[in-house]
Amino acid sequence: MVKEAVGAGASPPAYTDLPNRSPWVAQLAPEGPPRPLEADAAADVVVVGAGIAGIATTFFLLRSNPGVVILLERDRVARGATGYNAGQLTTYFERPLSSIAEEFGWEPAAEAQRDVEEAHGLLDTMVAEAGAAVRVERFDGQLGMFNRHQVEVHLRCQLVRARGGLTAHQCLVSEEAEFARQLSPELDGLYSVVPQARVQELLEVENARYCAALSEPKGCSNSALLCQQVLGHLQRTYGDRFVYADRTVVTKVVVGDDRVVVHAGAHRVAARHVVLCTNGFVDHVVEDAAGAPIRLSPQQRITGRTAYMVAFVEAPRPPTAMSYIRNTVIGDDVAYVYVTRRTYDRAAGTVTLTCMGGPEEIFREPVYESDSIFPGSLLEEMDEKVRPFAQPARPPGRPYDFHWHGLMGYNTSGIRVVGPHPRHRRLLYNLGCNGVGFLPSIHGGHRVAQLLAGHEPAASIFDPR
């Protein structure tokens, strides 16, 4: 832990509006000229969206299916949410696992959790087979909690893990917490009572408000760089049956009984199946052959939310990922704070990049512009309220090396959508950033590829409804 080092009477200067600058996009290699679709085409499968979901889907499709795959991207590879995310390897959902178990049953909940955790192996397969030179760092991260409700919710998630045969996560509760002896008896054996100093050491905070910590396997990687390098591998390896087109905007998808027609730019692509990997918040139309719209259930429909993050370079420190709950009741509108430290390669050398985020807002505009500014007022607020979690020794008001925002796709179910539409089986999805981090996108790509290869996985909480 480190103490704050700010001179007496020092006051941070106001931040100005700044360009949107992502550390992940900054590491991408030059892409060369755009390659838009230049003629009508036909394929076995069309994948829409070349972010981590689309790249993973395409990777596993080409490995397990002999047909032709066309990948369409409206911008350039990984320039959407993938290039403007938090870059975390985490396996928790956007709602408590215990809540998912209450809705679907503990077995489907535990199986979905296992599927996402096994995506670590799928990620390693992608990296190894593509020969990708992208850092993948793994470690135990921490979640900070400050009241009984938060601790009991997360311990009930551990009960689901235990029933499903999943590895338990360590939960430590401070002996000074007023609720340390009041937790439900059904949770006995799922936590340990320790000195408050131990909790603060794990959470790297001096604030005694945080009196419990949950340790979970986490990690960091640049999913945008991974996408770019895996795409290169796919083009080299499957050049006879793989086509990639960027700067090609999909405006309409028409799903018929015997085929799908994708309207892409000025051209059309006919295919047996289409997989939407667009983060779910785009301006295209999906309809059946009669022109009726095709939609998911209201709980699964994706809406946009803009997430804001900043980062600074500092002296080498061990990589980690930390989250700090700020809402009194889990699920309310107060965003949690997250901090990651990772090894970051740049032209001047290798450094530690410390990233922090938390603020989000609902996006209501027709089109998201990734090159729009980062508000100076928000940067000032993050410097004041989030920086102390990331590095309290960093004086306030200093400039940041990166400041970026990205459009994330959420739904009210809090669960990613993966698989075929129940009434239109030629239309498949791998979308939504629910299930924090990009491992669920990789699991989704693998599951879709299995489905289209003729293997029928068991029913899942991810199934479209």
N, C-alpha and C positions, 0 to 999 in steps of 0.2 A: 504494500500500500504506500501511497505517496501523499504528502501534504500539499495543500494549495500554496502556491508561491506567487502572490500578487502584492505588489507594493502598496503601502498604505495610501488610501485616497485615490488609487488608480481607477479610472473609469474607461470602459471599452468604447472605442469609436463606433459610430453607426456603420453598418454594412450597406453597400449599394447593391442594386440588382446586378446579377452576374450571369454569364453564359452557362448553359447546362453542360457540365463537363463530367463525364463518367470515367472512373479509373479503368473500367473493363474495356470500354471502347478505345481508350488511349493505348491499350496493348495490342490492338488488332493490327495485322499486317496490311499494307496497301492492297486494295481490292482490284484495281484495274478498272476498265470501263464497264458500265452496266451491261447486262446480258438479257434484255427483255425477250419475251416470247415473240417470235417473228412470223408464225403461221399457225393455222389450226393444227391440232395434234390429237393423238389417241394414246391411251395408256391403260394399264390394268388398275393402277391406283394413282390418284392425284392427292398430294399433300399440300395443304394451304397453310403457309407460314413457316419461315425458316429461322425460328428461334430454337431454344433448346427442345421444346416439345416436338416441333416439326423435324428437326435434325435427328433426334432420337428415334422418332417414328420411322423416318426414312432409313436410318441405319439398320434397324431391326427388320424392317420390311425386306430390304435388299438381301439381308443374310438368310432369311427364312422363306422367301417367296421368289419364284423364277421370273415373274412378270416385269413389265416396264413400269417404272415409277417416275412421275413428273412432280417436282417440287417447285411451288410458286411462291414468290416473296414480293410484297408490295414495295419494300425499300431495299436494303441490302442485308446480307446474312447477319442475324443477331442484333439488329438495330432497333428492335422493339423493346419489350419488357426485359428480354434476356440481357441486353446491353446496358440496362438501367435499373438493375435490381440490387439486392444486398449481397449476392454471391455466396449464400450460405448453403451448407450441406446439413440440413436438419430433417427430422422425420416426424415432427409433431404436426397436428392438424390445426386448422383455424378455429376449432372448438374442442373442448375437452374430450378425450377418448371415452370417458365415462358417460358423457352425454350421447355420444354416438352409439355406445352399447345400449343405452336406454331406448334408443329409437330402433336399432336394427338387431339387437341381441349381442351378447358378449362374443360369441364365436365369429360372426362376420366382422365385428369391430377389431378383434385381435388379428384376424386374418389380413385385414386391410393394413393394419399397422405392420405386420410381418412383411407384406408385399413392399411397402415403402422402404423398410429397412433393408430388404434384400436388393434394393436398387443401388446400394453401394457397390455390390458386385457387378451389376450391369454397367455402372459408370466405369469401373476398372476395365471391363471388357472393351468399352468404347475407346478408352484412352490407349489401351495396349494394342488393339487391332489397327487403330488409326495411326499409331506411332505419334500420338499427340504430345507435344512438349508444353504441357500446361501443368502448373503446380496443383496438387491435390493434397491439402493438409487436413489431418484429422486429429481430434483431441477431445477431452471432456470439457463441455461448457457448463455454465451455471444459470439457473433461473432464481432470481431473488423475489421473496415473498414477505409480506408484513402482517398478515392477519390469519385467523383460524380458517375462515372460509376458503382462502386461497390454498392453504396447505391441505385441507380436507378434499377439495376438488382434485388436486393433483395426486393425492394419495389414493383416491378412488380410481384414478386412471391406472395407478400401479396395481390395484386389485384386478382390473381387466387384463393387464399384462400378465399377472401371475396365473390367472385362470387359463390364459391362452398359451402358457408355456414360454413367454418371452422373458428375456433377461430383465431383472429388476434394476431400477435406477436408485441411486443413493439419495435419500432425503435427510437433511440435518435440520433439527429445530433447536433454537437457542434455549438453554435452561432459564434464561431471563424472560422469555416470551410468556406473556400472561396466560396464554392458552396451552402451554407446553404439557400440562397435566390434565387438559380438558378435551383432548382429541377423542373421537369416537373409538370405543373398544375394538370395533371391527377392523381398525387400521393399525392395531398393535403389530409390531414386527416389521412394519414398512418404513419406519423412520428411527433415527437415533437422536437422543438429546445430548447436546454438546455445549461447551462454553460459547458465549456470544462472540468472543474474539475469533473462534474458528469459522463461524458463519461469515463474519466480515472479511476474514482473510480470503475465503473462497470467492466471495463476491467482489473483492477489491474495492470495498467502500469503507469509509469511516463513519458513515451515518448509521447509528444504531437502530434506525427505524426498521431496516431489513433484518428480520430475526429468523429466517428459514431459507435454506438453499436446496435446490434440486439439481443434481448432477446428471447430465445426459450426454451421450456421444454426439458430437457435432463436427463441423468441418467448414472449410472455405475452398473455393475454387472460382476461376473466371469462366463462367459458362459461355460467355460470348466468344472467348478465344477457343474454347473447346469446340463450339459450333463451327467456327471458321476452319479449324484444322480437320475436323471430322468430315466436313463438306469436301475439302480437298481430297481426302482419302476416298470418299465415295465416287468422286469424279474420275479419279485414277483407276479405281478397281472395277467399277461397274459402268464404264463409259459406253458400253454397247446397249444398256437398257436403263440408263438413268439420265434424266434431263433436268437441269436446274435453270430457272429463269427468275431474274430479279427485276426490280422496277416494273413489275407486272401486277396491276391492281385487279383483284377479283371483285367483280360487281354483283354477280348473281351465280347461284348454284341451283340447278334444276334437277330434282331427284325423281327419276322415273322408275317403272317396274323392272326394266331390263338394263338401264344404264343411267349414268349421271352426266350432265353437261355443265361444265364450269365455264362461265364467261370471264375471260382473262384479258384485260386490255381490249384490243380490237379483235381478239380471236376467241375461239372456243376449243375446249378440250373435252373429248368424250372419254369416259372411263367406266370401269365396272364399279369402282368405289371411290369415294372422296373422304379424306380425313381432315377435319378442321382443327388446326393447331394454332389458332390465331389469338389466344388469350381471351377469346369470346367476345371482344368488344371492338367490332369493326363495322364498316359501313356497307357490307354486302347483304344481299337478300338471299334467303334460302327458302325454296318453295317446291311443291310437287308439280307434276306434269300439267295439272289443271290450273296452276297459278295460285293455289292456296298456300299460305305460309306454313313452314314447318318449324315448330318451336319445342323447346324443352319444357318440363314442368316449371311453374313459377319459382320454386325453391332452387332450381338448378340454373336459371337464366343468369347470365353473367352481366354485371354492371362494372363500370370503370371506377377506379379509385387511384388518385395520384399519390405516390409515396415519395417522400423527400429524404435524402441522405447527404451527408458531408463526410469528408475524410481529410486526414493530415498525416504527413510523414513524421516519424519520430525515431529516436534511438532504438536499436534492436530490443524487442521484448518477445516473450514466448507467444505463439499464436493462441487465440481463444475466441469464444463467442459467448457473450453474456446478454441476458435479458432481465429487465427489471419491471415488474408489474407496478403500475401506478393507479389502476382503478381499484376501488374498494371491493366491488363485486365484479367477478370475471364476466365479461360479455358486455359491459357498458361502453360508453363512447370514448373513454379516456385511453389514448394509445399507450402501449407499453414502450419502453425505451430499449433499443438493442445496440450492442457494441460488438464489433469484431476487430481482431488484430490478425494480420496475416503477413507472410513474406511476400514482398512485391518487387518484381523485376522491372527496372526501367533503364534507359540508356546510360544514366550516370552511375548505375550500380544497384545493388539489392538493398532494400530498406524494409522497415516495418511500416505498414500502412494501417492506421487505425481509423475505422469507419464507424459512424454512428447515425442512427435514424430513429424514427418513431412517428413524426407528424404525417398524417394522411388526410386527404379531403376527397369527397365525392366529385367525380368528373362528369360534367353535364353537357359539354360541348359536342358538336357532331363529329369532329375529327381532332385527334390528339397530335400536337406538334412537339416532337421530341427535342427540337432546337429552341423552344421557348425559354425564357429566362428563369433563373432561380431567384425568388424574391429576397431582397436584402433584409427586409423586416423579419422573414422567417429564419434566415441565417443568424440574425442577431438573437432571436428567441432560442434557437438551438444552442448557440454558443453559451447562453446564460443557463439554460435548463438541462441540456443533455451533455455538454462538454464535461461537467464534473464527474459523470459516470465513466466517461471514456478516459480522461486523463486530468485529474484535478490539479496536477502540477503545471498544466499548460495555462499561461496567463490568458485572461479574457481579451477578446478583441483582436486576436491575431488572425491573419488571413489563412484560409484553408486551401489545400492543394486541389481538392475536387469538391464539387457541389453539383448534385444531379437529382433528377426526378424521373420517375417512370410510371407508365400506366399499367396497373395491376388489375387483373380480372377476378372479382369476387362474386360469390352468390350467397343467398341466405342460408343454404344448407351447410355451408362451411366445409364442403367436401368436393374434391375435384371430380370432373365428369370425364369418364373414359369408356369408350365402346360404341356400339351401334345404336342409333335411334330405335326405340322399340317397335315403331310402325314403318320405318323406312330404313331397312337394314343396309342399304348401300351407302348411307350417310353415317359416318363415324366421327367421334369427338376424342380429342385429348387436350382439354383446355381448362382454364381456371388456375389461379396461383394458389388456391387453397391447399394446405399441406405445405407449410412454409418451406422455402428453399426450392431447389430445382430437381431434387431426387424424384418427387412424384411425377414430374414430366417424363423422366426416363422410364419409370415403371409404366406409365401410360403408353409410351411408345412401344415397349416390349409386349404389353398386353394386346394392343391393337394388332401388332404383327402376328401374334399367336392366333388371334381370331381370324385374320385373313389367310392364314396358312392352313385353316381347317381345324385347328385345335380349339375346342370350346371350353374355356376356363369356367370354373364355378361362378355362380352368381356373386356379385360384389356390391359393396356400398357405393362404388364408383359408377355403377351402371346408369346410363341415361334413363330418365323417366319422362 
